[in-house]
Amino acid sequence: MLNICIFLFFQMKRLNITITGKVQQVGFRFNALRTARMFHINGIVRNSGFDRVYIEAEGTHEDLDQFLKWCSKGPLGAQIDKVEVVEDILKHYVGFEILSSNSGIC
């Protein structure tokens, strides 16, 4: 069991995701929270300006791929113009949460 945990730890990565488009007032952050939990993603989501959502997502390669597919579509009512993804070092988030727009996390 320990070997499996160590293997999964080294398979984890973090992505900083910025989604641009009609992402405000469509429930994007709430739906990102639900989707992240469904795919076992840890991290945060917050509004970033009037037409952007910023996400820090940590998970396995496979789970992050599924989460990114959802991010490129978003919830009903969203219109995604651009998805920017940058890989970064792990922060070891526990769980996934919605932050206020002025949280200053970047």
N, C-alpha and C positions, 0 to 999 in steps of 0.2 A: 504493500500500500504506500509506503514511504517513497519508493521509486516512482510510482505514478504521480504523486504530489510534486516531487522534484521535477519530473519530466514536464508536467503541466506548467509549473512556474517558469521554466525556461522557454516555453512556447508562448508565454504571455507577451503582449506588446501594448503600447499606448499610442492612440491616434488623437491628434487635435484636428477637429473637423469644424469648418466654417461653412454654413449653408446660407446662401443668399437667394432672395426672391420674396414671394408673398408667404412669409413664415410667421407673421404676427397676427394675433386674433383668429387663429385657426386651430388652436390647441396643440401646436407643434411640441412645446416642451412637455406637456402632460403625456402625449402619445410617444414621445422619445423615451420618457421614463418607463412606460409600460413595455415598449419594444425592447429597451435595454435589459430590463428584468427578464423578459422572455428569452433573450439570447445570452443571459448570464454575463452581461456587460456591467462593469463598475465604472463610476466616474461622475461627471456633472454635466448639466445643460443650463444655459442662460441666454437671455436675449442679448444681442450685441448690436446696438443701433436700431434703426427703425425697420431695416429689411434683412437682418441677419440673426442667426442663432449660432452660438458657439458651444461645442461639445468637446469634452475630454473623455475619451472612451478607452477602457482597458479590458482586454479579453484575449482569447485565443484567436489565431489567424482566421479560423473557420467562422467563429461567432462574430468577429468584427466584419468579415465579408458580408454576412447576412445583415448585420446592423447597417452597414454602408448602403446596401441595396435599398433598405427601407428609407434611409436618409435621402436618397436620390429621388424618392417619390413623395415622402412625407405623408401627413394625414390628409383626409378629404378636405378640400378647400385650399390647400397649399399649392403654390406654383414655384417650383425650384428652378432657379436660373443657373446656379453654379454651386458645386460642392468642392471645397478645397480641403485636402488631407495632408497633414504633416505628421510623420512619425516622430515620437519623442521618448524620453526615458520614463520608465514607470514611476508613478507616484504611490502605487499600492493602495488605491481607493478601496474602501469597503462599502459595497452597495452603490446605488446610483441615486442622485438627488437633483432637484431643481433649485438653482440659486437665483437670488434676486438679480435684476439687471445691473445693479450698481455694486456687485460684489467685488470687482477689481481682480478677479482671477483671470490669468492669461498664461 
